[in-house]
Amino acid sequence: NASNLANADLSGSDFSYGFGYLTNFDGADLTNANFQESILSFSTFKGAKIKGTDFSLAVLEKWQIKQLCENASGVNPDTGVDTRESLGCK
C-alpha cells in the first residue's frame, strides 16, 4: 500500500490478487503485466505503459478506468485477455 513504483520496469509482472491501494505507478512500464482481481483503488497510472496489461476484475475507481482507457491496447500474452476489454473501455 502507498508504494512509489513510479517509472519502475514491471513489464510481465504478475500482480494478480494483489493489494496496491494508493500506489504510484506513474510512468511505470506495465507492459504485459497481470493485475487480475487486484485491489488498485486510488492508485495512479499517469503515463504508464499498459499495452497487453490484464486488469480483469481489478478494483479500480471510475476516474482510473477513464485514465487507463486513454492508452489501453494489446492482448496479454499469458492470459489472452484484451487490455481494453479487461478495463471495460468503450
N, C-alpha and C positions, 0 to 999 in steps of 0.2 A: 504494500500500500504506500501511496505517496512517494513512489520511487522516481528518480530522474533518469530516464533512459533516452533522453534527447540525443539525436544523432548517432545512436548506437546501431551497429550492424547486427540485426536479429533475423536476418533472412533465413528462411527454412526452419525457424524455431517452432517448437510445439508448446504452446501456452494453453492447450485445451484444458478445460475445467479449472483454470487458474483464477486468481483473485487479484485484479490490478486496479483497485479503486484509487482515483486521484493520481494516476501515474502519468508522467510526461513522456509521450512517445513522439514529440515534435521533431520532425526531420529524420526520424529513425528509418532504417531500411527494414521493412517488414515483408519484403517480397516472399511469397510462398509460405508465409507463417500460418500457423493454425491456432485460432482463437475460439474454436468451437466451445460453446457453453461456458465461456469465461465471463466473469463479472468485471466490466470495464467502466462502470459508472463514473462520470466526471473526469475521466482521463482525456488527455488532449492528443491530437494526431496531426496538428498543423504541419503541412509539408511532408508528411510521412509517405514513404513509397509502399503502396499496398497492392501492387499487381500480384494476383494469384493468392491473396490472403483470404482465408476462410473464417468468416465471422458467424457461422451458423449458430443460432440460438444464444448468441452472446448477449449479455445485458448491457445495453447502450441507451443513452438518452437520445431523444429526437434530434437535438441540435448536433450531436456527434454523428448520427447517421447521415444527416444532411451534409455535414462537412466531409465525411468519408466518401459519400457517393459522388462528390465532385471529381475525384481521381480514381474511382474504383474501376478495375479492369482485370481481365485474365481469369484463369481457372487454376485452382490449387492442384499441383501435380500428384499429391498424395491422397487427397480426399475426392478429387474430381469435381469439386463444387465451384461454381462461378462466383467470383467475388461480389458482383453487383446483386446477384440473387441472394447470397448469404446475408446481405445488408438490407434487402427489400427495397433496393433503389427502383425508382420509377422512371 
